Amino acid sequence: MRKMTFTMQVFQDIVLPMSAMKRAIDLVDERFEMFPILLYPSRVYDHGEAGGQLPRPFPEDIVPGKDYAMYFDLGVYGVPGPIQRGLPFKTVHAMRAMEAFTASVRGFPFLYADTFMTREEFEVMFDLRLYRQVRERYGASAAFPDLYDKIRPEVDVLAVLDEERELDTTLAD
């Protein structure tokens, strides 16, 4: 059942710089064929080198004279178009492409949705130094799951990715 929830539908909120909006919307259309989508503005502050877990905005995205960049939340929710039409669809492939794009523009997902990144990819996207220091200082490591473990599906996403690749082979035959 759990595997079905993330292979048959998408529920994601991704925060991206305004400079990436057109490319992000085009990618959602290309990869998921899902509309409507949610767009709302937000600020991402540049707190310096050790300012927390969010990636620092690119300098060119900083609003002139301010200490923040304008970003937007891209909400993608529902059943992808190909699935609605009864066609095979590689949800994990599509989500991993979206996450790679997100990382490339210094965006990030909200941390209440599933992630399809590997732990290594996640740790490149987020600066977890301060998070780990606080967990250690207050004994949270023994009491609560690690952030990555909290948001990765309990189903092996990379195994599903392999199944999707096998689907490609089967469809080609």
C-alpha positions, 0 to 999 in steps of 0.5 A: 500500500505504501509503495502505491502511495508514492508511485501512483500520486505526487504530493510535493512542496518544493521551494525554488528561486523566482529565477527558476520559475519558468523552468520549474513549471515546464519541468512539472508539465513535462514530467508529471502533466499535472495542473493546477499547481500551487505557486506562492511567494516566500523569502529565503534569507541569507544567514551567512556560511553557517546560518542553518540547514537551508542552502544559501541563495545564489548571489544573483537571486538576492534582492538588491539592498536586502539580505534575502532572495525571493523564492516560491513554493511549487506545490504539485499534488495529485495523480500524474496525467499518464496514470490518469490516462492508464499509461505506465508512469515512472514516478520515482524517475520523475521525482528524482529529476525534480529533486536534481533540478531543485538542488541545481538551483539551490532550492529545497523540498519542504521536509514533511513530504517524502524524499527520493534523494539518497542520503548523500544527495540529501546531505549535499542539499542541506547543511546539517552541521548545526542540526547535528550539534543541537541533536547531540547537545540535547540527547535527541539522537537517541530519542528521535529519528534522524531528519533524513530517516523521517522523510524517506519512504520506508519502502526502498525507493532505489528498488522501485527505481530499478523496477521502473527501469525494468518496465522500460525494458519490458515495454521496449520488447 
